[in-house]
Amino acid sequence: MNARFRTASVLLLIFGLAACSIDVDLNAPPRDIWVVYGVLRANDTAQYIRISRGFLPESDALEYAKDNDLSAKGLLVSLSGGGRTYTAVEMDSVLKDPADGTFYPYTTLYRISTPGNLALSAGERYELEITRPDEPDFFLRSQTRIPTEVTFLRPTFTPGPGRKRCLREINLETEVEVEFTQSTAASYELRAYADYTVNGSPRMASFGPTALFEEDVRCNSSTICYKFREKEILAKFVSDVSPEFGNVYTFGVNDNNKCMDDPDNLPDDFRFEVTCMDEFLTNYRLANDPKFADLNSVRQEYTNITAPEGVDAYGILGSESRSYARARLGPCSLYHLSFNNTPRPQDCADL
């Protein structure tokens, strides 16, 4: 997992505290404001928690944020759940992404190591606690239950020769339906990926994420189904690849490896990914959607961080799990992407 978090969302969150009320007393007494951000991911080898202090300087706020590290250091951070308690390690001077000069270029993160059999589990509830060694009455707390993973119903593997299983062919120039079982998630989003090489150099084309959805999209299913429009994914892939004459574009799925005795050994060069999000992450994203601001561009800040009386806490501890489905691209899709020097099929229409 990338240890560098984008800073803009957290700082906008801090700025948004003043926007929760139209009337702001600029001469109000100082307030103890904390901002916590973290998204737990099942099966990741590490989890990261970011903790910052709120501020309202007399000088220009953007200039202040550019010249000062607002990270909270020296805290005790622990995560409990699944019969274990994890203790976070403070990581200072982590380069922000992007480090474009808008904000202070470095931050502090609290890293929780979760490799191998220490991995967080989908379906489990986890509690976060943040304390200060010099203030016994101080705490910041939150909790989340990681959504269960899903099982894909479409695409699935197809029978092959003997006992082999084969990747199902997906034709991106037509409508594509992706179907999976329900999770304990509050919402879902979908992505699609294609790994390939250009003159031997590895690249990846991607689509998504889709907008959040909770039920069928353009489908009629008893489970969860999302129907992509004709060429919707393909057009984005072609834009990413941007085929040029003279280059060699290689796609890793071919007639020699599209079927295997063990489906786990099938290539995943083309795949769908569904992200299952818990209720807190879902609510946080919806609350910060521009569609839900009033006429004064004011929205109520959503948080699931609790603190003792007299301490203001904002931010979010959410969680997600991800599931994947492998498939292979049809000949028309391969042709439009210039993969494997595929000739144009007779019935392959222009994009």
C-alpha positions as CSV (number, residue, x, y, z in Angstrom):
1,M,0.0,0.0,0.0
2,N,1.2,3.6,-0.7
3,A,2.1,5.3,2.5
4,R,1.6,8.7,1.1
5,F,-1.8,10.2,1.5
6,R,-3.3,13.1,-0.4
7,T,-3.4,16.2,1.9
8,A,-6.1,18.3,0.1
9,S,-9.1,16.3,1.5
10,V,-7.9,16.6,5.1
11,L,-7.1,20.3,4.9
12,L,-10.4,20.9,3.2
13,L,-12.0,19.0,6.0
14,I,-10.4,21.4,8.5
15,F,-11.4,24.4,6.5
16,G,-14.9,23.0,6.3
17,L,-15.2,23.1,10.1
18,A,-15.7,26.9,9.9
19,A,-18.2,26.4,7.1
20,C,-20.6,24.3,9.2
21,S,-22.1,27.5,10.5
22,I,-22.7,30.6,8.4
23,D,-22.0,32.8,11.4
24,V,-18.4,32.6,12.6
25,D,-17.0,34.5,15.6
26,L,-13.5,35.4,14.6
27,N,-12.8,36.4,18.2
28,A,-13.9,33.2,19.8
29,P,-11.6,31.5,22.3
30,P,-9.2,28.8,21.0
31,R,-10.7,25.4,20.5
32,D,-9.0,22.0,20.7
33,I,-9.6,20.5,17.3
34,W,-8.4,17.2,16.0
35,V,-8.8,15.5,12.6
36,V,-8.4,11.8,12.1
37,Y,-8.4,10.0,8.8
38,G,-8.0,6.3,8.1
39,V,-9.4,3.6,5.8
40,L,-8.8,0.0,6.9
41,R,-8.4,-2.5,4.1
42,A,-8.9,-6.3,4.5
43,N,-5.8,-8.3,3.7
44,D,-3.4,-5.3,3.2
45,T,0.0,-5.7,4.7
46,A,-0.2,-2.3,6.5
47,Q,-2.8,0.2,7.6
48,Y,-2.2,3.9,7.9
49,I,-3.8,6.5,10.2
50,R,-3.3,10.2,9.8
51,I,-3.9,12.6,12.7
52,S,-3.7,16.4,12.4
53,R,-4.5,19.5,14.5
54,G,-7.1,22.0,13.4
55,F,-6.0,25.6,13.0
56,L,-7.2,29.2,12.4
57,P,-4.2,31.5,12.2
58,E,-4.5,35.3,12.0
59,S,-2.4,35.1,8.9
60,D,-3.4,33.6,5.5
61,A,-4.4,30.0,6.2
62,L,-3.0,28.6,3.0
63,E,0.4,30.2,3.6
64,Y,0.3,28.8,7.2
65,A,-0.4,25.3,5.9
66,K,2.3,25.7,3.3
67,D,5.0,26.5,5.9
68,N,3.9,24.4,8.9
69,D,3.6,20.6,9.6
70,L,0.2,20.2,11.0
71,S,0.6,16.5,11.9
72,A,0.1,15.4,15.5
73,K,3.1,13.6,16.8
74,G,3.9,11.6,19.9
75,L,0.5,9.9,20.2
76,L,-0.3,6.3,21.2
77,V,-2.4,4.7,18.5
78,S,-3.9,1.2,18.8
79,L,-6.3,-0.9,16.8
80,S,-8.3,-3.8,18.4
81,G,-10.3,-6.5,16.7
82,G,-10.4,-10.1,15.6
83,G,-8.9,-11.2,18.9
84,R,-5.8,-9.0,18.5
85,T,-4.5,-5.6,19.5
86,Y,-2.2,-3.8,17.1
87,T,0.1,-0.9,18.1
88,A,0.9,1.7,15.5
89,V,4.4,3.0,14.8
90,E,4.9,6.7,14.1
91,M,6.4,7.5,10.7
92,D,7.7,11.1,10.4
93,S,8.7,13.0,7.3
94,V,6.5,11.0,4.9
95,L,6.5,12.8,1.5
96,K,3.0,13.8,0.6
97,D,1.5,12.9,-2.8
98,P,1.4,15.3,-4.5
99,A,4.2,17.4,-3.1
100,D,3.3,20.3,-5.3
101,G,4.1,23.2,-3.0
102,T,0.5,23.9,-2.1
103,F,0.9,22.4,1.4
104,Y,3.8,21.5,3.7
105,P,5.5,18.7,1.8
106,Y,5.9,16.2,4.6
107,T,3.5,14.6,7.1
108,T,3.4,12.1,9.9
109,L,1.6,8.8,9.6
110,Y,0.8,6.1,12.1
111,R,1.5,2.7,10.6
112,I,-0.1,-0.6,11.7
113,S,1.7,-3.6,10.4
114,T,-0.8,-6.3,9.2
115,P,1.2,-8.9,7.1
116,G,0.4,-12.6,6.6
117,N,-1.6,-14.1,9.4
118,L,-1.9,-10.6,11.1
119,A,-4.0,-9.3,8.2
120,L,-7.3,-7.6,9.0
121,S,-10.3,-9.8,8.2
122,A,-13.4,-8.9,6.2
123,G,-16.5,-9.1,8.4
124,E,-14.6,-8.2,11.6
125,R,-15.2,-5.2,13.8
126,Y,-12.1,-3.0,14.7
127,E,-11.8,-0.3,17.3
128,L,-9.3,2.6,17.0
129,E,-8.1,4.4,20.1
130,I,-5.7,7.4,20.2
131,T,-4.3,8.7,23.5
132,R,-1.6,11.1,24.7
133,P,1.0,9.9,27.2
134,D,1.0,13.4,28.9
135,E,-2.8,13.7,29.2
136,P,-4.5,10.6,30.8
137,D,-8.0,11.9,30.2
138,F,-7.5,12.6,26.5
139,F,-8.7,10.1,23.8
140,L,-10.0,9.9,20.3
141,R,-12.0,6.8,19.4
142,S,-13.7,5.3,16.4
143,Q,-14.8,1.9,15.1
144,T,-15.7,0.2,11.8
145,R,-16.7,-3.3,10.6
146,I,-14.8,-4.3,7.4
147,P,-17.4,-5.3,4.8
148,T,-17.4,-9.0,3.7
149,E,-16.1,-9.8,0.3
150,V,-18.3,-10.7,-2.7
151,T,-18.3,-13.6,-5.1
152,F,-18.5,-12.8,-8.8
153,L,-21.4,-14.5,-10.7
154,R,-20.5,-12.7,-14.0
155,P,-17.8,-13.1,-15.3
156,T,-17.0,-16.5,-14.1
157,F,-14.8,-19.2,-15.5
158,T,-16.0,-21.5,-18.3
159,P,-15.5,-25.2,-18.8
160,G,-12.5,-26.2,-20.9
161,P,-11.0,-29.3,-22.3
162,G,-10.7,-32.1,-19.8
163,R,-11.0,-30.7,-16.3
164,K,-9.6,-27.3,-17.3
165,R,-11.2,-24.0,-16.5
166,C,-11.0,-21.1,-19.0
167,L,-11.3,-17.3,-18.8
168,R,-14.6,-16.0,-20.1
169,E,-14.4,-13.8,-23.2
170,I,-15.6,-10.2,-22.7
171,N,-16.4,-8.0,-25.6
172,L,-16.1,-4.4,-24.5
173,E,-17.6,-3.0,-27.7
174,T,-21.0,-4.3,-26.4
175,E,-22.9,-3.9,-23.1
176,V,-21.1,-5.7,-20.3
177,E,-22.9,-6.9,-17.2
178,V,-20.9,-7.5,-14.0
179,E,-22.8,-9.4,-11.3
180,F,-21.8,-10.4,-7.8
181,T,-23.3,-11.6,-4.5
182,Q,-24.3,-9.1,-1.8
183,S,-21.9,-8.0,0.9
184,T,-22.4,-6.4,4.3
185,A,-21.2,-3.2,2.5
186,A,-23.3,-0.1,2.4
187,S,-22.1,0.7,-1.1
188,Y,-20.0,-0.5,-4.0
189,E,-17.9,0.9,-6.8
190,L,-16.4,-0.9,-9.8
191,R,-13.1,-0.6,-11.7
192,A,-11.6,-2.4,-14.7
193,Y,-7.9,-2.9,-15.5
194,A,-5.9,-4.3,-18.4
195,D,-2.2,-4.9,-18.1
196,Y,-0.1,-4.8,-21.2
197,T,3.4,-3.9,-22.5
198,V,4.6,-1.4,-25.0
199,N,7.8,-2.5,-26.6
200,G,8.4,-4.6,-23.6
201,S,7.7,-1.9,-21.0
202,P,4.8,-2.7,-18.6
203,R,1.7,-0.5,-18.6
204,M,-1.8,-0.6,-17.3
205,A,-5.1,0.8,-18.7
206,S,-7.8,1.5,-16.2
207,F,-11.5,2.4,-16.0
208,G,-13.3,3.9,-13.0
209,P,-14.2,4.0,-10.4
210,T,-17.9,4.1,-11.1
211,A,-20.2,6.3,-9.0
212,L,-21.2,4.7,-5.7
213,F,-24.1,2.3,-6.0
214,E,-26.1,0.2,-3.6
215,E,-28.2,-1.9,-5.9
216,D,-28.6,-2.9,-9.6
217,V,-27.5,-0.3,-12.2
218,R,-29.3,-0.7,-15.5
219,C,-29.9,-4.4,-14.6
220,N,-32.7,-6.5,-13.1
221,S,-31.0,-9.0,-10.8
222,S,-31.8,-10.7,-7.5
223,T,-28.2,-10.0,-6.4
224,I,-26.0,-7.0,-7.4
225,C,-25.5,-6.2,-11.1
226,Y,-23.9,-3.3,-12.9
227,K,-24.4,-2.9,-16.7
228,F,-21.6,-1.0,-18.5
229,R,-22.7,0.8,-21.7
230,E,-21.4,-0.2,-25.1
231,K,-17.7,0.8,-25.5
232,E,-17.7,2.6,-22.2
233,I,-14.7,0.7,-20.8
234,L,-13.1,0.2,-24.2
235,A,-13.0,3.9,-25.1
236,K,-11.2,4.7,-21.8
237,F,-8.7,1.8,-22.4
238,V,-8.0,3.0,-25.9
239,S,-7.4,6.5,-24.6
240,D,-5.0,5.2,-22.0
241,V,-3.1,3.0,-24.5
242,S,-3.2,5.6,-27.3
243,P,-1.9,3.1,-29.9
244,E,0.8,4.4,-32.2
245,F,2.0,2.8,-35.5
246,G,5.3,1.1,-35.1
247,N,4.9,0.2,-31.4
248,V,4.4,-3.4,-30.2
249,Y,1.6,-3.9,-27.8
250,T,1.6,-7.2,-26.0
251,F,-1.3,-8.6,-23.9
252,G,-0.5,-11.5,-21.6
253,V,-3.6,-13.7,-22.3
254,N,-3.4,-16.0,-25.3
255,D,-4.5,-19.4,-26.5
256,N,-1.7,-21.1,-24.5
257,N,-2.8,-19.8,-21.1
258,K,-6.5,-18.9,-21.3
259,C,-7.3,-22.4,-19.9
260,M,-5.7,-24.0,-16.8
261,D,-6.2,-27.1,-14.6
262,D,-6.1,-24.7,-11.6
263,P,-8.1,-21.5,-12.1
264,D,-5.9,-19.8,-9.6
265,N,-3.1,-20.0,-12.2
266,L,-5.1,-18.2,-14.9
267,P,-3.7,-14.8,-15.9
268,D,-5.4,-11.7,-14.5
269,D,-4.2,-9.3,-17.2
270,F,-7.8,-8.2,-17.6
271,R,-9.9,-8.0,-14.5
272,F,-12.8,-6.3,-12.8
273,E,-12.5,-5.0,-9.2
274,V,-15.4,-4.3,-6.9
275,T,-14.7,-2.3,-3.7
276,C,-17.1,-2.8,-0.8
277,M,-17.4,0.1,1.5
278,D,-18.7,0.3,5.1
279,E,-21.5,2.7,6.2
280,F,-19.1,5.3,7.6
281,L,-16.9,5.6,4.5
282,T,-20.1,5.6,2.4
283,N,-21.7,8.4,4.5
284,Y,-18.5,10.4,4.5
285,R,-18.3,10.4,0.7
286,L,-21.9,11.2,0.2
287,A,-21.8,14.0,2.8
288,N,-18.8,15.5,0.9
289,D,-20.4,15.2,-2.5
290,P,-20.9,18.7,-4.0
291,K,-24.5,17.7,-4.9
292,F,-25.5,17.9,-1.2
293,A,-24.4,21.5,-0.4
294,D,-27.1,24.2,0.3
295,L,-27.4,27.5,-1.6
296,N,-24.6,28.9,0.5
297,S,-22.3,26.0,-0.3
298,V,-22.6,24.9,3.3
299,R,-22.8,21.2,4.3
300,Q,-22.7,19.5,7.7
301,E,-19.4,17.8,8.4
302,Y,-19.8,14.0,8.8
303,T,-17.6,12.2,11.3
304,N,-17.5,9.0,13.3
305,I,-14.6,10.2,15.6
306,T,-15.5,10.6,19.3
307,A,-13.6,12.7,21.9
308,P,-14.0,13.8,25.5
309,E,-16.0,16.9,26.3
310,G,-14.3,20.1,25.3
311,V,-12.4,18.5,22.5
312,D,-13.7,18.7,18.9
313,A,-12.9,15.7,16.7
314,Y,-13.5,15.3,13.0
315,G,-12.6,13.0,10.2
316,I,-13.4,9.4,9.4
317,L,-12.4,5.8,10.2
318,G,-13.8,3.7,7.4
319,S,-13.1,0.3,5.9
320,E,-13.3,-1.5,2.6
321,S,-12.7,-4.9,1.1
322,R,-11.9,-5.7,-2.6
323,S,-12.7,-8.6,-4.8
324,Y,-11.6,-9.4,-8.3
325,A,-12.9,-11.3,-11.4
326,R,-10.6,-12.3,-14.3
327,A,-11.6,-12.5,-17.9
328,R,-10.1,-12.2,-21.4
329,L,-10.7,-9.7,-24.1
330,G,-12.6,-10.5,-27.3
331,P,-10.9,-10.1,-30.7
332,C,-12.6,-6.8,-31.5
333,S,-11.5,-5.3,-28.2
334,L,-7.9,-6.6,-28.8
335,Y,-7.9,-5.1,-32.3
336,H,-9.0,-1.6,-31.1
337,L,-6.3,-1.7,-28.4
338,S,-3.6,-3.0,-30.9
339,F,-2.9,-5.9,-28.6
340,N,-1.0,-8.9,-29.9
341,N,-1.2,-7.6,-33.5
342,T,-4.8,-8.8,-33.6
343,P,-6.4,-8.4,-37.1
344,R,-9.7,-6.7,-37.4
345,P,-12.6,-9.1,-37.2
346,Q,-15.2,-8.8,-40.0
347,D,-18.0,-7.7,-37.7
348,C,-15.9,-5.2,-35.7
349,A,-17.3,-1.7,-35.8
350,D,-15.4,1.5,-35.4
351,L,-15.3,3.2,-32.0
